């Protein structure tokens, strides 16, 4: 007697938390201003198990209660609740071993027209 189980993985299903591959702190040194008013700062992206945070010079962008779906090689779409508006938002993330870039894709009124700066580990 033999028993076989057919189990398939569904890549299009939502997974809880954030992808382990993209977790960590990513940053890029930048410079703003001119002359004696110039200064340096870091664009920082922090991905934890349950949240995604991006910050440059302005207010941070923060989503929590994150879940994700893999949409391609090194590409993920995440869904999380934004901290200020308390609305669910989608963020597309493209990450490799040393770089990450992201794009807010919904809601449409907040969608960025292109990807953010590339940041590094």
Backbone torsions as a table, in degrees:
resi	resn	phi	psi	omega
1	UNK	NA	135.0	-179.7
2	UNK	-126.8	148.0	-178.5
3	UNK	-124.5	123.3	177.1
4	UNK	-123.2	142.2	178.9
5	UNK	-115.2	129.8	175.3
6	UNK	-100.9	105.8	178.6
7	UNK	-121.2	127.6	178.2
8	UNK	-121.9	147.0	176.7
9	UNK	-90.0	136.7	179.6
10	UNK	-104.9	103.7	-177.1
11	UNK	-69.4	-17.7	-177.5
12	UNK	-91.5	7.8	180.0
13	UNK	-91.4	157.0	179.9
14	UNK	-82.1	136.8	178.0
15	UNK	-113.8	144.1	-179.6
16	UNK	-74.3	158.8	179.3
17	UNK	69.1	-161.7	178.8
18	UNK	-109.1	158.7	178.0
19	UNK	-63.2	135.0	-179.7
20	UNK	-58.8	-35.2	-177.3
21	UNK	-58.4	-32.8	-175.5
22	UNK	-100.1	-3.0	-178.5
23	UNK	-67.6	145.8	178.4
24	UNK	133.3	-170.7	179.2
25	UNK	-110.2	128.2	-179.9
26	UNK	-120.7	138.7	-179.9
27	UNK	-152.1	163.6	177.4
28	UNK	-146.0	126.7	177.3
29	UNK	-73.7	134.9	-179.6
30	UNK	-134.5	167.2	179.5
31	UNK	-130.4	140.6	179.8
32	UNK	-133.9	157.3	179.2
33	UNK	80.5	176.9	179.6
34	UNK	-135.7	157.0	176.5
35	UNK	58.6	-137.2	-178.6
36	UNK	-71.0	-9.2	179.0
37	UNK	-97.3	8.5	179.3
38	UNK	-80.9	150.1	178.4
39	UNK	-153.5	160.5	179.2
40	UNK	-104.7	148.8	175.7
41	UNK	-152.6	171.4	179.0
42	UNK	-116.7	133.2	163.2
43	UNK	-79.4	127.1	-176.4
44	UNK	-127.3	134.5	172.2
45	UNK	-121.8	123.7	178.5
46	UNK	-119.4	123.2	178.8
47	UNK	-117.1	117.2	175.9
48	UNK	-108.7	-177.0	-178.7
49	UNK	-59.9	-36.7	-173.8
50	UNK	-115.4	-0.3	-174.7
51	UNK	-147.2	164.2	177.1
52	UNK	-134.1	124.0	-179.5
53	UNK	-129.3	134.6	175.1
54	UNK	-130.6	132.4	-179.2
55	UNK	-146.3	137.7	173.6
56	UNK	-125.0	-119.2	178.5
57	UNK	-82.8	-31.5	-175.3
58	UNK	-91.6	-160.1	177.5
59	UNK	-62.0	146.9	178.5
60	UNK	-73.8	150.9	172.3
61	UNK	-99.8	122.9	-173.7
62	UNK	-137.1	125.2	171.5
63	UNK	-123.3	144.7	-179.7
64	UNK	-126.8	179.8	-177.4
65	UNK	53.8	45.5	-171.2
66	UNK	-78.5	141.2	167.0
67	UNK	-134.7	160.4	-174.2
68	UNK	-140.6	163.5	176.1
69	UNK	-137.2	132.2	177.1
70	UNK	-79.4	128.4	-177.3
71	UNK	-116.1	-5.0	179.1
72	UNK	180.0	-176.2	179.2
73	UNK	-67.7	115.1	-176.8
74	UNK	66.4	14.7	-178.3
75	UNK	-118.8	135.2	-178.3
76	UNK	-137.9	150.4	169.1
77	UNK	-114.1	128.7	179.9
78	UNK	-112.1	154.1	176.7
79	UNK	-129.4	127.0	180.0
80	UNK	-154.4	167.1	-179.3
81	UNK	-93.8	122.0	-178.4
82	UNK	-73.1	141.0	-169.7
83	UNK	-70.9	-33.6	-176.4
84	UNK	-85.9	-47.6	-176.2
85	UNK	-87.3	-17.7	-176.7
86	UNK	60.2	27.8	177.2
87	UNK	-106.2	151.2	178.4
88	UNK	-74.9	134.5	-178.1
89	UNK	-134.3	147.7	177.2
90	UNK	-102.6	135.4	176.4
91	UNK	-128.5	128.0	176.5
92	UNK	-92.4	131.7	-178.3
93	UNK	-122.6	130.8	171.5
94	UNK	-118.4	120.1	-175.3
95	UNK	-133.1	142.0	169.2
96	UNK	-119.9	-170.4	-176.9
97	UNK	-61.9	-32.8	-174.0
98	UNK	-118.9	-7.3	-176.9
99	UNK	-135.9	157.6	175.2
100	UNK	-146.6	141.7	170.0
101	UNK	-139.1	152.3	-176.0
102	UNK	-140.1	162.3	-179.1
103	UNK	-147.8	129.0	174.5
104	UNK	-78.6	120.3	-175.9
105	UNK	-107.0	-17.2	173.9
106	UNK	-155.5	149.0	6.0
107	UNK	-70.4	156.0	-174.0
108	UNK	-58.8	-35.4	-178.2
109	UNK	-70.0	-13.9	178.6
110	UNK	-110.1	-3.6	-176.0
111	UNK	-60.6	132.6	178.2
112	UNK	-83.9	141.9	-175.5
113	UNK	-73.1	-25.5	176.7
114	UNK	-144.4	174.9	-177.5
115	UNK	-68.6	154.2	175.7
116	UNK	-69.8	178.9	174.8
117	UNK	-59.0	148.4	174.6
118	UNK	-78.5	132.1	178.6
119	UNK	-118.1	160.6	-170.3
120	UNK	-123.8	157.8	175.2
121	UNK	-73.3	NA	NA
